[in-house]
Amino acid sequence: MTGFRRGVRLGVDVGKARVGVARCDPDGMLATPVETVPRSDASVARILELADEYSAFELVVGLPLNMSGDDTPSTQDAREFAAALASASSRGVRLVDERLSTVSAHAALRGSGRSQRSSRSIVDQVAAVILLQQALDVEKSSGSAPGETVEPAQEPT
């Protein structure tokens, strides 16, 4: 049991077209939306700029597994994105199970009266909020950091 690690974290929901980003307060009480970053060669740099801006000590990247816990077509993409973040930064990067975060985000937005079309620009941020909040709750209840540590990508030799 290590207890809860105090400090700001960014939650990162990796998608093919967009990357949702959320942050939490230093006490890990509440995750809030930050930005939807267009997916491009500049995505990693923008997320690291946000990490600097919010003084985040860790990046929590959602790992999209299927309901039985197996990899999906998006799983490798998320792993590669997380490795790119770890390689470009000295911050900790963790992959956490994000099953249902996007589904939950769409349901929450529908419940607030937003259509799928009007939600498109923020659904990734909401998914990032949900995955970050789940990671914070797991760490608080277990006393251990959630998910798995991402090692920087190794340069080919």
ZIBEL-V473945 format. One record per backbone hydrogen bond with DSSP energy under -0.5 kcal/mol. NH is the residue of the N-H (numbers start at 1). CO is the residue of the C=O. If there is no record, write none. Layout:
BEGIN
nh co
NH CO
NH CO
END
This chain:
BEGIN
nh co
2 143
3 143
6 4
7 26
10 58
11 22
12 60
13 20
14 12
15 18
19 37
20 13
21 35
22 11
23 32
24 9
25 30
28 25
32 23
34 21
35 21
37 19
37 35
38 36
39 17
40 38
43 40
46 42
47 43
48 44
49 45
50 46
51 47
52 48
53 49
54 50
55 52
56 51
57 8
58 8
59 92
60 10
61 59
61 94
62 12
63 96
64 62
65 63
66 70
69 66
72 64
75 72
76 72
77 73
78 74
79 75
80 76
81 77
82 78
83 79
84 80
85 81
86 82
87 83
88 84
89 85
89 86
92 57
94 59
95 148
96 61
96 94
98 63
101 98
104 100
105 101
106 102
107 103
108 104
109 105
110 106
111 107
112 108
113 110
114 109
119 115
120 116
120 117
122 119
123 119
124 120
126 122
127 123
128 124
129 125
130 126
131 127
132 128
133 129
134 130
135 131
136 132
137 133
138 134
139 135
140 136
141 137
142 138
143 139
148 95
150 93
151 149
153 83
END
